[in-house]
Amino acid sequence: MNLKQGVNTSKGILIIIIAAAIAGGGILAYQYMWPIEGIDKKGIVQEVTEILKDQKSKPIEYSAERVPDFKDFPISEIYEGEIVDPDFETDEKAYTFRGAIKKGIKTSPNFAGHYTVILWGCGTDCQSGVVVNAKTGAIYWLPVSEFRRDFRVDSSLLIANSPETIESRYPYYPYKKDGSVEEWVSTRYYKWENDQFVLVYKSSDYKIPEDKVVEITNWETHKSEAFKFEIKYPQGWTVKEDILSKTHLGTVLSEYLYISDNSVPETT
């Protein structure tokens, strides 16, 4: 607490007691537990109230140790009324994806109280989508994410590529041999505010601890002669390759790869 200079110990103790009472909803408790005479009770209560109010109004300073959380951006009212059809006049580009949007809006709101997040793929390591206002039908584009997005109906926070999602992909792409990730990989935290997504924090410091780094130098390599690519897999695993289709001249059009861990029993 940033209290006035020169506050004596007794007053400091009383302020702590009153602060606890105010935080717990018992602002008037000081009338019954004030142990020292000659001190301005109302003045101290007012001072503590202002301190708590100031602390509550200060924005949270996010860091690697304190990343944004859904509870930091609460939504108290969840819309349960009639869902309005998507209004493609609010974003003409969205009309290209009208099939996915019309199908997705039929579900209940799943984001920020009265919005519905609708997702689709846009290529390798790319997810696109929109958020639709269930009350008005207005359409807004989501920030692009590489792996997945996390969101809740009771919060206005949207997370692109959560730490759990990135960590779950180890030891495969986008991780490198030393346990670090590609430079472009990051977790991004957005808050929905005034009909737009505002970036509140970005984290890109991902590295697997050295004692957990998987050594892949001794992995096996499978080479596809038909499509000229290579894929590495752990020793003791099996790669099964089946040709699915060919042209009448014998050129392979598609093939099927099944990589399995021999230590895991097959299920029937």
C-alpha positions as CSV (number, residue, x, y, z in Angstrom):
1,M,0.0,0.0,0.0
2,N,1.2,3.5,-0.8
3,L,0.1,5.1,2.5
4,K,1.0,8.7,3.6
5,Q,4.5,9.1,5.1
6,G,4.7,9.2,8.9
7,V,1.9,6.8,9.6
8,N,2.6,5.2,13.0
9,T,2.5,1.4,13.6
10,S,-0.8,1.4,15.3
11,K,-2.5,3.3,12.5
12,G,-0.8,1.0,10.0
13,I,-2.2,-2.1,11.8
14,L,-5.6,-0.5,11.9
15,I,-5.5,0.2,8.2
16,I,-4.7,-3.4,7.4
17,I,-7.6,-4.5,9.6
18,I,-10.0,-2.1,7.9
19,A,-8.6,-3.0,4.4
20,A,-9.4,-6.7,5.1
21,A,-12.9,-5.7,6.3
22,I,-13.6,-3.6,3.2
23,A,-12.3,-6.3,0.9
24,G,-14.6,-8.8,2.6
25,G,-17.6,-6.5,2.3
26,G,-17.6,-5.3,6.0
27,I,-16.8,-1.6,5.6
28,L,-18.6,-0.7,8.8
29,A,-16.9,-3.3,11.0
30,Y,-14.4,-0.7,12.2
31,Q,-17.1,0.8,14.5
32,Y,-17.1,-2.2,16.7
33,M,-13.4,-3.2,16.7
34,W,-11.5,0.1,16.9
35,P,-9.0,-0.4,19.7
36,I,-7.3,3.0,19.8
37,E,-8.8,6.4,20.7
38,G,-7.8,9.7,19.3
39,I,-7.5,8.6,15.6
40,D,-9.7,9.9,12.8
41,K,-11.7,6.7,12.0
42,K,-13.5,8.1,9.0
43,G,-10.4,9.6,7.5
44,I,-8.5,6.3,7.6
45,V,-11.5,4.4,6.2
46,Q,-11.7,6.8,3.3
47,E,-8.0,6.6,2.7
48,V,-8.1,2.8,2.6
49,T,-11.1,2.8,0.3
50,E,-9.3,5.1,-2.1
51,I,-6.2,2.8,-2.1
52,L,-8.3,-0.3,-2.8
53,K,-10.2,1.5,-5.6
54,D,-6.9,2.7,-7.1
55,Q,-5.4,-0.8,-7.0
56,K,-8.5,-2.3,-8.6
57,S,-8.5,0.2,-11.5
58,K,-4.9,-0.4,-12.4
59,P,-4.4,-2.7,-15.4
60,I,-2.7,-6.0,-14.9
61,E,0.9,-6.0,-16.0
62,Y,1.3,-9.3,-17.9
63,S,4.5,-11.2,-18.1
64,A,5.8,-14.8,-18.6
65,E,5.0,-15.5,-15.0
66,R,1.5,-13.8,-15.2
67,V,-0.1,-14.4,-18.6
68,P,-3.7,-13.3,-19.3
69,D,-6.4,-15.6,-18.0
70,F,-10.1,-15.9,-18.9
71,K,-11.1,-14.7,-15.5
72,D,-9.3,-11.4,-16.2
73,F,-11.9,-10.6,-18.8
74,P,-15.3,-11.8,-17.4
75,I,-18.6,-11.6,-19.1
76,S,-21.5,-11.8,-16.7
77,E,-24.5,-12.0,-19.1
78,I,-24.9,-15.0,-21.5
79,Y,-27.3,-14.4,-24.3
80,E,-30.0,-17.0,-24.7
81,G,-32.4,-15.2,-27.1
82,E,-33.1,-15.7,-30.7
83,I,-30.0,-16.0,-33.0
84,V,-30.1,-13.6,-35.9
85,D,-28.9,-14.8,-39.3
86,P,-25.5,-13.7,-40.5
87,D,-25.4,-10.2,-42.1
88,F,-23.0,-10.5,-45.0
89,E,-23.4,-6.9,-45.8
90,T,-21.2,-6.2,-42.7
91,D,-18.3,-8.0,-44.4
92,E,-18.6,-8.9,-48.0
93,K,-15.5,-11.1,-48.0
94,A,-17.2,-13.3,-45.5
95,Y,-19.8,-14.2,-48.1
96,T,-17.2,-16.5,-49.8
97,F,-17.5,-18.7,-46.7
98,R,-21.2,-18.4,-46.3
99,G,-21.8,-22.2,-46.1
100,A,-19.5,-22.6,-43.0
101,I,-20.8,-19.4,-41.4
102,K,-24.5,-20.3,-41.8
103,K,-23.9,-23.7,-40.4
104,G,-21.8,-22.5,-37.5
105,I,-24.2,-19.7,-36.4
106,K,-26.9,-22.3,-35.6
107,T,-25.0,-23.3,-32.4
108,S,-25.4,-21.3,-29.2
109,P,-23.0,-18.4,-28.6
110,N,-19.6,-19.7,-27.4
111,F,-17.7,-16.5,-27.0
112,A,-18.0,-13.2,-25.0
113,G,-21.6,-13.7,-24.0
114,H,-23.4,-13.3,-27.3
115,Y,-20.9,-14.1,-30.1
116,T,-20.3,-17.3,-32.0
117,V,-16.8,-18.3,-33.1
118,I,-16.8,-20.2,-36.4
119,L,-13.6,-21.8,-37.6
120,W,-12.2,-23.4,-40.8
121,G,-8.7,-24.3,-42.1
122,C,-6.7,-22.1,-44.5
123,G,-3.8,-24.4,-45.3
124,T,-0.9,-25.9,-43.4
125,D,-0.4,-24.3,-40.0
126,C,-3.2,-21.9,-40.6
127,Q,-6.7,-21.5,-39.1
128,S,-9.1,-18.8,-40.2
129,G,-12.6,-17.9,-39.1
130,V,-15.0,-15.3,-38.0
131,V,-17.0,-14.3,-34.9
132,V,-20.7,-13.5,-35.4
133,N,-22.9,-11.3,-33.2
134,A,-25.8,-13.5,-32.3
135,K,-28.0,-10.4,-31.6
136,T,-27.3,-8.5,-34.8
137,G,-25.7,-10.9,-37.3
138,A,-22.6,-8.7,-37.7
139,I,-19.5,-10.6,-38.9
140,Y,-15.9,-9.9,-37.8
141,W,-12.7,-11.7,-38.7
142,L,-10.7,-13.6,-36.2
143,P,-7.0,-13.1,-35.8
144,V,-5.2,-15.9,-37.7
145,S,-3.8,-18.7,-35.6
146,E,-1.4,-21.5,-36.6
147,F,-2.6,-24.4,-34.4
148,R,-5.8,-23.6,-32.5
149,R,-7.7,-21.0,-30.6
150,D,-9.1,-21.1,-27.0
151,F,-12.1,-19.1,-26.0
152,R,-15.1,-19.2,-23.6
153,V,-18.6,-17.9,-23.6
154,D,-18.1,-16.3,-20.2
155,S,-15.0,-14.3,-21.2
156,S,-13.9,-11.8,-23.8
157,L,-10.4,-13.3,-24.0
158,L,-9.3,-15.3,-27.1
159,I,-6.0,-17.2,-27.1
160,A,-4.2,-18.1,-30.3
161,N,-1.9,-21.1,-29.9
162,S,-2.1,-21.7,-26.2
163,P,1.1,-22.8,-24.4
164,E,-0.5,-26.2,-23.8
165,T,-1.2,-26.6,-27.5
166,I,2.4,-25.7,-28.5
167,E,4.0,-27.9,-25.8
168,S,1.7,-30.8,-26.8
169,R,3.3,-30.9,-30.3
170,Y,6.8,-31.7,-29.0
171,P,9.0,-33.3,-30.3
172,Y,7.4,-32.7,-33.7
173,Y,7.1,-29.6,-35.8
174,P,7.5,-26.7,-35.0
175,Y,10.1,-27.8,-32.5
176,K,13.8,-28.0,-33.6
177,K,16.3,-30.6,-32.5
178,D,17.5,-28.5,-29.5
179,G,14.0,-28.3,-28.1
180,S,13.4,-24.7,-29.2
181,V,10.6,-23.7,-31.6
182,E,10.6,-21.9,-34.9
183,E,10.9,-18.2,-34.6
184,W,7.4,-17.5,-35.9
185,V,5.7,-19.6,-33.2
186,S,4.0,-17.5,-30.4
187,T,1.0,-17.5,-28.1
188,R,-1.1,-14.4,-28.6
189,Y,-3.8,-13.1,-26.2
190,Y,-6.5,-10.9,-27.5
191,K,-9.4,-9.2,-25.8
192,W,-12.6,-8.4,-27.6
193,E,-13.3,-4.7,-27.2
194,N,-15.4,-2.3,-29.3
195,D,-16.0,-4.8,-32.1
196,Q,-12.3,-5.7,-32.6
197,F,-9.6,-7.9,-31.2
198,V,-7.0,-6.1,-29.2
199,L,-3.6,-7.8,-28.6
200,V,-2.9,-7.6,-24.8
201,Y,0.1,-9.9,-24.6
202,K,2.4,-12.1,-26.8
203,S,4.7,-14.9,-25.6
204,S,7.2,-16.6,-27.8
205,D,9.7,-18.0,-25.3
206,Y,9.3,-21.7,-25.7
207,K,12.0,-24.3,-25.1
208,I,11.9,-27.8,-23.7
209,P,14.2,-28.3,-20.7
210,E,17.4,-30.1,-21.7
211,D,16.6,-33.1,-19.6
212,K,13.4,-33.6,-21.6
213,V,14.8,-33.1,-25.1
214,V,14.2,-36.1,-27.3
215,E,17.3,-37.3,-29.2
216,I,16.3,-37.9,-32.8
217,T,19.7,-38.4,-34.4
218,N,19.2,-42.2,-34.2
219,W,15.7,-42.2,-35.6
220,E,15.0,-44.1,-38.8
221,T,14.2,-42.4,-42.1
222,H,11.4,-43.3,-44.5
223,K,11.8,-42.1,-48.1
224,S,8.9,-41.8,-50.5
225,E,10.1,-42.6,-53.9
226,A,6.8,-41.5,-55.5
227,F,6.5,-38.1,-53.9
228,K,10.2,-37.5,-53.1
229,F,9.9,-36.6,-49.4
230,E,11.5,-38.0,-46.2
231,I,10.0,-38.5,-42.7
232,K,11.9,-39.6,-39.6
233,Y,10.4,-41.9,-37.0
234,P,11.7,-43.5,-33.7
235,Q,13.6,-46.8,-33.7
236,G,11.3,-49.7,-33.1
237,W,8.4,-48.2,-34.9
238,T,7.0,-49.5,-38.2
239,V,6.1,-47.7,-41.4
240,K,3.5,-49.2,-43.7
241,E,3.1,-47.7,-47.2
242,D,0.2,-48.5,-49.5
243,I,-0.3,-47.1,-52.9
244,L,-3.9,-45.8,-53.2
245,S,-4.1,-44.8,-56.8
246,K,-2.1,-44.7,-60.0
247,T,-2.6,-43.4,-63.5
248,H,-2.9,-45.8,-66.4
249,L,0.8,-45.2,-67.1
250,G,1.7,-46.3,-63.5
251,T,2.4,-42.8,-62.0
252,V,1.4,-42.8,-58.3
253,L,-1.3,-40.3,-57.5
254,S,-1.7,-41.0,-53.8
255,E,-0.3,-43.2,-51.1
256,Y,-1.1,-44.0,-47.5
257,L,1.5,-44.1,-44.7
258,Y,0.8,-45.7,-41.3
259,I,3.5,-45.2,-38.7
260,S,3.0,-47.3,-35.5
261,D,4.7,-47.9,-32.2
262,N,5.4,-51.7,-32.0
263,S,5.4,-51.5,-28.2
264,V,1.7,-50.6,-28.2
265,P,-0.6,-53.6,-28.6
266,E,-3.1,-53.5,-31.4
267,T,-6.8,-53.1,-30.5
268,T,-9.6,-55.0,-32.2
